[in-house]
C-alpha cells in the first residue's frame, strides 16, 4: 500500500455541468496525468466524462 503522504483525495467534476459528483484517491508517484472517467451525472441524467479538478 502507498504511504499516506503519496495519496491525494481528488474531486471529479462533470465536464458538461461542472458539478463535483465523485471523489477518489490518487497515488502521486504512479499517476502523473489528471484522471478522467466516464461516470453517471445525476444532474445531467446521463454518463459523461468526469475529470480531476
C-alpha positions as CSV (number, residue, x, y, z in Angstrom):
1,X,0.0,0.0,0.0
2,X,1.2,3.5,-0.7
3,X,2.3,5.9,2.0
4,X,-0.3,8.3,3.2
5,X,1.7,11.4,2.0
6,X,1.8,10.0,-1.6
7,X,-2.0,9.5,-1.8
8,X,-4.2,12.5,-2.6
9,X,-8.0,12.8,-2.4
10,X,-9.2,14.4,-5.6
11,X,-12.6,15.6,-6.8
12,X,-14.0,14.6,-10.1
13,X,-16.2,17.2,-11.9
14,X,-18.6,16.7,-14.7
15,X,-17.4,18.1,-18.0
16,X,-20.9,19.1,-19.0
17,X,-22.3,20.9,-15.9
18,X,-19.2,21.3,-13.9
19,X,-20.5,19.9,-10.6
20,X,-18.4,17.8,-8.3
21,X,-20.1,14.4,-8.2
22,X,-17.3,12.0,-7.2
23,X,-14.2,11.8,-5.0
24,X,-11.4,9.3,-5.4
25,X,-7.8,8.6,-4.3
26,X,-4.8,9.1,-6.5
27,X,-1.2,7.9,-6.0
28,X,1.0,10.8,-6.8
29,X,4.1,8.7,-7.6
30,X,2.4,6.3,-10.0
31,X,-0.1,8.6,-11.7
32,X,1.2,11.9,-13.1
33,X,-1.6,12.8,-15.5
34,X,-5.0,14.1,-14.5
35,X,-7.7,11.4,-14.0
36,X,-10.7,11.2,-16.3
37,X,-13.6,8.6,-16.1
38,X,-16.9,8.2,-17.8
39,X,-19.4,8.2,-14.9
40,X,-23.1,8.9,-14.3
41,X,-24.1,12.5,-13.6
42,X,-27.4,12.7,-11.8
43,X,-28.0,16.3,-12.8
44,X,-27.3,15.8,-16.5
45,X,-29.0,12.4,-16.2
46,X,-26.5,10.6,-18.5
47,X,-23.0,9.2,-18.5
48,X,-20.4,12.0,-19.1
49,X,-16.7,12.4,-18.7
50,X,-15.7,13.4,-15.2
51,X,-12.2,15.0,-14.9
52,X,-10.0,15.6,-11.9
53,X,-10.2,19.1,-10.5
